[in-house]
Amino acid sequence: MTDTDPVLRALAHPVRLRMLSLMWPGPMSAAELSRELDISHALASQHLRRLDAVGLVELAEERTRRGGRERRYRTVQGTPLSDQHDGTPMLAETMAHTLRERARRRVEGGEGVTVDAELWVDPRTWQSVRQRLAELAAELHEAARPPHTPGTTPLGVSMMAFPLQDVTRPQE
């Protein structure tokens, strides 16, 4: 995967990342997404077409509504990006934009977890932690419900964890 990879290019827009999250628990139409994201129907449709073209969403259902056809799309689950090296800077930049936007929306007094770390750990610990992080992400995605479902609260989660190159030089 490179910065010119079509999937990565499709993900390199904060609105499309939000759309994928919103459609995770169930299908949504361009009209529903436009209302939820406060963008035009045309723009929502354009973003959906881009996501569909690279296989990140799929048509879930088509139904007649008010004399027209409504297409509802769902996120294709299991799109593996976490193990890709190429394109990480572009994806990180998009996630950083999304994180800034979510941070502005944080509930005052709302409990959270914040971690920013560059650590040295043994490979066995890293594999164990990586597996648990993946399991926690899967648990959150499985628990996700459509927007505004009674008894739910909107939640922002951004996570990237990966081994780093050692850029330090040993002292002589």
FIKOLZA-1660 file (N, C-alpha, C; in steps of 0.1 Angstrom, whole numbers, plus 5000, padded with zeros to 4 digits):
% residues 172
   i   px   py   pz ch aa at
   1 5009 4988 5000  A  M  N
   1 5000 5000 5000  A  M CA
   1 5009 5012 5000  A  M  C
   2 5006 5022 4991  A  T  N
   2 5014 5034 4991  A  T CA
   2 5004 5046 4992  A  T  C
   3 5010 5058 4993  A  D  N
   3 5002 5070 4994  A  D CA
   3 4993 5071 4982  A  D  C
   4 4996 5065 4971  A  T  N
   4 4987 5066 4959  A  T CA
   4 4977 5054 4958  A  T  C
   5 4978 5045 4968  A  D  N
   5 4969 5034 4968  A  D CA
   5 4954 5039 4969  A  D  C
   6 4945 5034 4961  A  P  N
   6 4931 5040 4961  A  P CA
   6 4924 5038 4974  A  P  C
   7 4926 5027 4981  A  V  N
   7 4920 5026 4994  A  V CA
   7 4925 5036 5004  A  V  C
   8 4938 5038 5005  A  L  N
   8 4944 5048 5014  A  L CA
   8 4939 5062 5010  A  L  C
   9 4939 5065 4997  A  R  N
   9 4934 5078 4993  A  R CA
   9 4920 5080 4997  A  R  C
  10 4912 5070 4996  A  A  N
  10 4898 5071 5001  A  A CA
  10 4897 5073 5016  A  A  C
  11 4906 5067 5023  A  L  N
  11 4906 5069 5038  A  L CA
  11 4912 5082 5042  A  L  C
  12 4918 5089 5033  A  A  N
  12 4926 5101 5037  A  A CA
  12 4917 5114 5037  A  A  C
  13 4904 5112 5041  A  H  N
  13 4895 5123 5043  A  H CA
  13 4887 5121 5056  A  H  C
  14 4887 5130 5065  A  P  N
  14 4880 5128 5078  A  P CA
  14 4865 5125 5077  A  P  C
  15 4859 5131 5067  A  V  N
  15 4844 5128 5065  A  V CA
  15 4842 5113 5062  A  V  C
  16 4851 5108 5053  A  R  N
  16 4849 5094 5049  A  R CA
  16 4852 5085 5061  A  R  C
  17 4862 5088 5070  A  L  N
  17 4864 5080 5082  A  L CA
  17 4852 5081 5091  A  L  C
  18 4846 5092 5092  A  R  N
  18 4834 5093 5101  A  R CA
  18 4822 5085 5095  A  R  C
  19 4821 5085 5082  A  M  N
  19 4811 5077 5075  A  M CA
  19 4812 5063 5078  A  M  C
  20 4825 5058 5077  A  L  N
  20 4827 5043 5079  A  L CA
  20 4823 5040 5094  A  L  C
  21 4826 5049 5103  A  S  N
  21 4823 5046 5117  A  S CA
  21 4808 5046 5119  A  S  C
  22 4801 5056 5113  A  L  N
  22 4786 5057 5114  A  L CA
  22 4779 5045 5108  A  L  C
  23 4785 5039 5097  A  M  N
  23 4778 5028 5090  A  M CA
  23 4783 5014 5096  A  M  C
  24 4792 5014 5106  A  W  N
  24 4796 5002 5111  A  W CA
  24 4785 4994 5118  A  W  C
  25 4777 5000 5126  A  P  N
  25 4766 4991 5132  A  P CA
  25 4755 4988 5123  A  P  C
  26 4753 4995 5112  A  G  N
  26 4742 4992 5103  A  G CA
  26 4742 5001 5091  A  G  C
  27 4735 4997 5081  A  P  N
  27 4734 5005 5068  A  P CA
  27 4728 5019 5070  A  P  C
  28 4733 5028 5062  A  M  N
  28 4728 5042 5061  A  M CA
  28 4728 5046 5047  A  M  C
  29 4719 5055 5044  A  S  N
  29 4718 5061 5031  A  S CA
  29 4726 5074 5030  A  S  C
  30 4728 5079 5018  A  A  N
  30 4734 5093 5017  A  A CA
  30 4726 5103 5024  A  A  C
  31 4713 5102 5024  A  A  N
  31 4705 5112 5030  A  A CA
  31 4707 5112 5046  A  A  C
  32 4707 5100 5051  A  E  N
  32 4709 5098 5065  A  E CA
  32 4723 5103 5069  A  E  C
  33 4733 5100 5061  A  L  N
  33 4747 5104 5064  A  L CA
  33 4748 5119 5063  A  L  C
  34 4741 5125 5053  A  S  N
  34 4742 5140 5052  A  S CA
  34 4736 5147 5064  A  S  C
  35 4725 5142 5069  A  R  N
  35 4719 5148 5081  A  R CA
  35 4728 5146 5093  A  R  C
  36 4733 5134 5095  A  E  N
  36 4742 5131 5106  A  E CA
  36 4755 5140 5106  A  E  C
  37 4760 5141 5094  A  L  N
  37 4773 5148 5093  A  L CA
  37 4771 5163 5090  A  L  C
  38 4759 5168 5088  A  D  N
  38 4756 5181 5084  A  D CA
  38 4764 5186 5072  A  D  C
  39 4763 5177 5062  A  I  N
  39 4768 5180 5048  A  I CA
  39 4757 5179 5038  A  I  C
  40 4759 5183 5026  A  S  N
  40 4749 5182 5016  A  S CA
  40 4747 5168 5011  A  S  C
  41 4736 5165 5006  A  H  N
  41 4733 5151 5001  A  H CA
  41 4742 5148 4990  A  H  C
  42 4745 5157 4981  A  A  N
  42 4754 5155 4970  A  A CA
  42 4768 5151 4975  A  A  C
  43 4773 5158 4985  A  L  N
  43 4786 5155 4990  A  L CA
  43 4786 5142 4997  A  L  C
  44 4776 5138 5004  A  A  N
  44 4775 5125 5011  A  A CA
  44 4775 5114 5000  A  A  C
  45 4768 5116 4989  A  S  N
  45 4767 5107 4978  A  S CA
  45 4781 5105 4972  A  S  C
  46 4788 5116 4970  A  Q  N
  46 4801 5116 4964  A  Q CA
  46 4811 5108 4972  A  Q  C
  47 4811 5110 4986  A  H  N
  47 4819 5103 4995  A  H CA
  47 4816 5088 4995  A  H  C
  48 4803 5085 4994  A  L  N
  48 4799 5071 4994  A  L CA
  48 4804 5064 4981  A  L  C
  49 4803 5071 4970  A  R  N
  49 4807 5065 4957  A  R CA
  49 4822 5062 4958  A  R  C
  50 4830 5071 4964  A  R  N
  50 4844 5069 4966  A  R CA
  50 4847 5057 4974  A  R  C
  51 4840 5056 4986  A  L  N
  51 4842 5044 4994  A  L CA
  51 4838 5031 4988  A  L  C
  52 4827 5032 4980  A  D  N
  52 4822 5020 4973  A  D CA
  52 4832 5016 4962  A  D  C
  53 4838 5025 4955  A  A  N
  53 4847 5022 4944  A  A CA
  53 4859 5014 4949  A  A  C
  54 4863 5016 4961  A  V  N
  54 4875 5009 4966  A  V CA
  54 4871 4997 4975  A  V  C
  55 4859 4994 4977  A  G  N
  55 4854 4983 4984  A  G CA
  55 4854 4984 4999  A  G  C
  56 4853 4997 5004  A  L  N
  56 4852 4999 5019  A  L CA
  56 4838 4999 5024  A  L  C
  57 4828 5001 5014  A  V  N
  57 4814 5000 5018  A  V CA
  57 4808 4991 5007  A  V  C
  58 4796 4986 5010  A  E  N
  58 4789 4978 5000  A  E CA
  58 4774 4981 5001  A  E  C
  59 4767 4980 4990  A  L  N
  59 4753 4982 4990  A  L CA
  59 4746 4971 4999  A  L  C
  60 4739 4976 5009  A  A  N
  60 4732 4966 5018  A  A CA
  60 4718 4964 5014  A  A  C
  61 4711 4975 5010  A  E  N
  61 4697 4974 5006  A  E CA
  61 4693 4985 4997  A  E  C
  62 4683 4983 4989  A  E  N
  62 4678 4993 4981  A  E CA
  62 4662 4993 4983  A  E  C
  63 4656 5004 4985  A  R  N
  63 4642 5005 4988  A  R CA
  63 4636 5017 4981  A  R  C
  64 4623 5016 4979  A  T  N
  64 4616 5028 4974  A  T CA
  64 4611 5037 4985  A  T  C
  65 4614 5050 4984  A  R  N
  65 4610 5059 4994  A  R CA
  65 4605 5072 4987  A  R  C
  66 4593 5076 4989  A  R  N
  66 4588 5088 4984  A  R CA
  66 4590 5089 4968  A  R  C
  67 4587 5078 4962  A  G  N
  67 4588 5078 4947  A  G CA
  67 4602 5076 4942  A  G  C
  68 4612 5076 4950  A  G  N
  68 4626 5075 4945  A  G CA
  68 4632 5062 4951  A  G  C
  69 4644 5059 4947  A  R  N
  69 4651 5048 4953  A  R CA
  69 4661 5052 4963  A  R  C
  70 4661 5046 4974  A  E  N
  70 4671 5049 4985  A  E CA
  70 4680 5037 4986  A  E  C
  71 4693 5040 4985  A  R  N
  71 4704 5030 4986  A  R CA
  71 4710 5032 4999  A  R  C
  72 4711 5021 5007  A  R  N
  72 4717 5021 5020  A  R CA
  72 4730 5012 5019  A  R  C
  73 4740 5018 5024  A  Y  N
  73 4753 5011 5024  A  Y CA
  73 4758 5008 5038  A  Y  C
  74 4766 4998 5039  A  R  N
  74 4773 4994 5051  A  R CA
  74 4788 4993 5050  A  R  C
  75 4795 4994 5061  A  T  N
  75 4809 4993 5061  A  T CA
  75 4813 4979 5059  A  T  C
  76 4822 4976 5050  A  V  N
  76 4828 4963 5048  A  V CA
  76 4837 4960 5060  A  V  C
  77 4834 4951 5068  A  Q  N
  77 4842 4949 5081  A  Q CA
  77 4854 4940 5078  A  Q  C
  78 4864 4943 5085  A  G  N
  78 4876 4935 5084  A  G CA
  78 4886 4940 5074  A  G  C
  79 4885 4953 5070  A  T  N
  79 4895 4959 5061  A  T CA
  79 4908 4961 5069  A  T  C
  80 4918 4953 5066  A  P  N
  80 4930 4954 5074  A  P CA
  80 4940 4965 5070  A  P  C
  81 4941 4975 5078  A  L  N
  81 4951 4986 5075  A  L CA
  81 4961 4986 5086  A  L  C
  82 4959 4980 5097  A  S  N
  82 4967 4982 5109  A  S CA
  82 4981 4976 5106  A  S  C
  83 4983 4966 5098  A  D  N
  83 4996 4960 5096  A  D CA
  83 5003 4966 5084  A  D  C
  84 4997 4976 5077  A  Q  N
  84 5004 4983 5066  A  Q CA
  84 5014 4993 5070  A  Q  C
  85 5025 4993 5064  A  H  N
  85 5035 5003 5067  A  H CA
  85 5034 5015 5058  A  H  C
  86 5034 5012 5045  A  D  N
  86 5032 5023 5035  A  D CA
  86 5019 5030 5037  A  D  C
  87 5020 5043 5037  A  G  N
  87 5008 5051 5039  A  G CA
  87 5004 5055 5053  A  G  C
  88 5012 5049 5063  A  T  N
  88 5009 5052 5077  A  T CA
  88 5009 5067 5079  A  T  C
  89 5019 5075 5074  A  P  N
  89 5019 5090 5077  A  P CA
  89 5006 5096 5072  A  P  C
  90 5001 5092 5060  A  M  N
  90 4989 5099 5055  A  M CA
  90 4977 5095 5063  A  M  C
  91 4976 5082 5067  A  L  N
  91 4965 5078 5076  A  L CA
  91 4966 5085 5089  A  L  C
  92 4978 5086 5095  A  A  N
  92 4980 5093 5108  A  A CA
  92 4975 5107 5107  A  A  C
  93 4978 5114 5096  A  E  N
  93 4974 5128 5095  A  E CA
  93 4959 5129 5095  A  E  C
  94 4952 5120 5087  A  T  N
  94 4938 5121 5087  A  T CA
  94 4932 5118 5101  A  T  C
  95 4938 5108 5108  A  M  N
  95 4933 5105 5121  A  M CA
  95 4936 5116 5131  A  M  C
  96 4947 5123 5129  A  A  N
  96 4950 5135 5138  A  A CA
  96 4939 5146 5136  A  A  C
  97 4935 5148 5123  A  H  N
  97 4924 5158 5121  A  H CA
  97 4912 5153 5128  A  H  C
  98 4908 5141 5126  A  T  N
  98 4896 5135 5133  A  T CA
  98 4897 5137 5148  A  T  C
  99 4909 5134 5153  A  L  N
  99 4911 5135 5168  A  L CA
  99 4909 5149 5173  A  L  C
 100 4914 5159 5165  A  R  N
 100 4912 5173 5169  A  R CA
 100 4898 5176 5170  A  R  C
 101 4890 5172 5159  A  E  N
 101 4876 5175 5159  A  E CA
 101 4869 5168 5170  A  E  C
 102 4872 5156 5173  A  R  N
 102 4865 5149 5184  A  R CA
 102 4869 5155 5198  A  R  C
 103 4881 5159 5199  A  A  N
 103 4885 5166 5212  A  A CA
 103 4877 5178 5215  A  A  C
 104 4874 5186 5205  A  R  N
 104 4865 5197 5207  A  R CA
 104 4851 5194 5211  A  R  C
 105 4847 5182 5208  A  R  N
 105 4834 5177 5212  A  R CA
 105 4833 5169 5225  A  R  C
 106 4845 5168 5231  A  R  N
 106 4845 5160 5243  A  R CA
 106 4836 5165 5254  A  R  C
 107 4829 5157 5260  A  V  N
 107 4819 5160 5271  A  V CA
 107 4827 5165 5283  A  V  C
 108 4824 5177 5288  A  E  N
 108 4831 5183 5300  A  E CA
 108 4829 5173 5311  A  E  C
 109 4840 5170 5318  A  G  N
 109 4839 5161 5329  A  G CA
 109 4838 5146 5325  A  G  C
 110 4837 5143 5312  A  G  N
 110 4836 5129 5308  A  G CA
 110 4849 5122 5310  A  G  C
 111 4847 5110 5316  A  E  N
 111 4859 5102 5318  A  E CA
 111 4865 5096 5305  A  E  C
 112 4878 5096 5304  A  G  N
 112 4884 5091 5292  A  G CA
 112 4898 5084 5296  A  G  C
 113 4904 5080 5286  A  V  N
 113 4918 5074 5287  A  V CA
 113 4926 5081 5276  A  V  C
 114 4937 5086 5280  A  T  N
 114 4947 5092 5271  A  T CA
 114 4960 5086 5272  A  T  C
 115 4966 5082 5262  A  V  N
 115 4980 5076 5262  A  V CA
 115 4987 5082 5250  A  V  C
 116 4999 5087 5253  A  D  N
 116 5009 5091 5243  A  D CA
 116 5022 5086 5247  A  D  C
 117 5027 5076 5241  A  A  N
 117 5039 5070 5246  A  A CA
 117 5049 5065 5235  A  A  C
 118 5061 5065 5238  A  E  N
 118 5072 5059 5230  A  E CA
 118 5079 5050 5240  A  E  C
 119 5077 5037 5240  A  L  N
 119 5082 5028 5250  A  L CA
 119 5091 5017 5244  A  L  C
 120 5100 5012 5252  A  W  N
 120 5108 5000 5248  A  W CA
 120 5103 4988 5256  A  W  C
 121 5097 4978 5249  A  V  N
 121 5092 4966 5255  A  V CA
 121 5098 4954 5248  A  V  C
 122 5097 4943 5254  A  D  N
 122 5102 4930 5247  A  D CA
 122 5091 4926 5237  A  D  C
 123 5095 4918 5227  A  P  N
 123 5086 4914 5216  A  P CA
 123 5074 4907 5221  A  P  C
 124 5076 4898 5232  A  R  N
 124 5065 4891 5237  A  R CA
 124 5054 4900 5243  A  R  C
 125 5058 4910 5251  A  T  N
 125 5049 4919 5256  A  T CA
 125 5042 4927 5245  A  T  C
 126 5049 4931 5235  A  W  N
 126 5043 4939 5224  A  W CA
 126 5032 4930 5218  A  W  C
 127 5035 4918 5215  A  Q  N
 127 5025 4909 5208  A  Q CA
 127 5013 4907 5217  A  Q  C
 128 5015 4906 5230  A  S  N
 128 5003 4904 5239  A  S CA
 128 4995 4917 5239  A  S  C
 129 5001 4928 5241  A  V  N
 129 4994 4941 5241  A  V CA
 129 4987 4944 5228  A  V  C
 130 4994 4941 5217  A  R  N
 130 4988 4944 5204  A  R CA
 130 4975 4935 5202  A  R  C
 131 4976 4923 5206  A  Q  N
 131 4964 4914 5205  A  Q CA
 131 4953 4919 5214  A  Q  C
 132 4956 4924 5226  A  R  N
 132 4945 4929 5235  A  R CA
 132 4939 4942 5229  A  R  C
 133 4948 4951 5224  A  L  N
 133 4942 4963 5218  A  L CA
 133 4933 4959 5206  A  L  C
 134 4937 4950 5198  A  A  N
 134 4928 4945 5187  A  A CA
 134 4915 4940 5192  A  A  C
 135 4916 4932 5203  A  E  N
 135 4903 4927 5209  A  E CA
 135 4895 4938 5215  A  E  C
 136 4900 4948 5221  A  L  N
 136 4893 4959 5226  A  L CA
 136 4886 4966 5215  A  L  C
 137 4893 4969 5204  A  A  N
 137 4888 4976 5192  A  A CA
 137 4876 4967 5187  A  A  C
 138 4878 4954 5186  A  A  N
 138 4867 4946 5181  A  A CA
 138 4855 4946 5190  A  A  C
 139 4857 4946 5203  A  E  N
 139 4846 4947 5213  A  E CA
 139 4838 4960 5211  A  E  C
 140 4845 4971 5210  A  L  N
 140 4838 4984 5208  A  L CA
 140 4830 4984 5195  A  L  C
 141 4836 4979 5184  A  H  N
 141 4829 4978 5171  A  H CA
 141 4817 4969 5172  A  H  C
 142 4818 4958 5179  A  E  N
 142 4806 4949 5180  A  E CA
 142 4795 4955 5189  A  E  C
 143 4799 4964 5198  A  A  N
 143 4789 4970 5207  A  A CA
 143 4783 4983 5200  A  A  C
 144 4789 4987 5189  A  A  N
 144 4784 5000 5183  A  A CA
 144 4769 4998 5178  A  A  C
 145 4762 5009 5180  A  R  N
 145 4748 5010 5176  A  R CA
 145 4746 5021 5167  A  R  C
 146 4735 5022 5159  A  P  N
 146 4732 5033 5151  A  P CA
 146 4732 5046 5158  A  P  C
 147 4735 5058 5152  A  P  N
 147 4735 5071 5159  A  P CA
 147 4722 5073 5166  A  P  C
 148 4723 5079 5178  A  H  N
 148 4711 5084 5185  A  H CA
 148 4703 5072 5191  A  H  C
 149 4708 5060 5191  A  T  N
 149 4701 5049 5197  A  T CA
 149 4699 5052 5212  A  T  C
 150 4686 5051 5217  A  P  N
 150 4684 5054 5231  A  P CA
 150 4693 5045 5240  A  P  C
 151 4699 5051 5250  A  G  N
 151 4707 5044 5260  A  G CA
 151 4722 5043 5255  A  G  C
 152 4725 5050 5244  A  T  N
 152 4739 5050 5240  A  T CA
 152 4745 5064 5241  A  T  C
 153 4758 5065 5241  A  T  N
 153 4765 5077 5241  A  T CA
 153 4775 5077 5230  A  T  C
 154 4777 5089 5223  A  P  N
 154 4787 5089 5213  A  P CA
 154 4801 5088 5219  A  P  C
 155 4810 5081 5213  A  L  N
 155 4823 5078 5218  A  L CA
 155 4834 5080 5207  A  L  C
 156 4844 5087 5211  A  G  N
 156 4856 5089 5202  A  G CA
 156 4867 5080 5206  A  G  C
 157 4872 5072 5196  A  V  N
 157 4884 5063 5199  A  V CA
 157 4893 5064 5187  A  V  C
 158 4905 5068 5190  A  S  N
 158 4916 5068 5179  A  S CA
 158 4928 5060 5185  A  S  C
 159 4933 5051 5177  A  M  N
 159 4944 5043 5182  A  M CA
 159 4953 5039 5170  A  M  C
 160 4965 5040 5172  A  M  N
 160 4976 5035 5163  A  M CA
 160 4987 5030 5173  A  M  C
 161 4991 5018 5171  A  A  N
 161 5002 5013 5179  A  A CA
 161 5011 5005 5170  A  A  C
 162 5024 5007 5170  A  F  N
 162 5032 5000 5161  A  F CA
 162 5047 5001 5165  A  F  C
 163 5055 4992 5161  A  P  N
 163 5069 4993 5164  A  P CA
 163 5076 5005 5157  A  P  C
 164 5086 5011 5163  A  L  N
 164 5093 5022 5158  A  L CA
 164 5107 5018 5153  A  L  C
 165 5112 5026 5144  A  Q  N
 165 5126 5024 5141  A  Q CA
 165 5134 5031 5152  A  Q  C
 166 5145 5025 5155  A  D  N
 166 5154 5031 5165  A  D CA
 166 5163 5042 5158  A  D  C
 167 5160 5055 5161  A  V  N
 167 5167 5066 5154  A  V CA
 167 5178 5071 5163  A  V  C
 168 5179 5066 5175  A  T  N
 168 5190 5071 5184  A  T CA
 168 5203 5064 5181  A  T  C
 169 5214 5070 5184  A  R  N
 169 5227 5065 5182  A  R CA
 169 5233 5062 5195  A  R  C
 170 5239 5050 5196  A  P  N
 170 5246 5047 5209  A  P CA
 170 5257 5056 5212  A  P  C
 171 5259 5060 5224  A  Q  N
 171 5269 5070 5228  A  Q CA
 171 5283 5062 5227  A  Q  C
 172 5293 5069 5222  A  E  N
 172 5306 5063 5221  A  E CA
 172 5314 5066 5233  A  E  C
% end
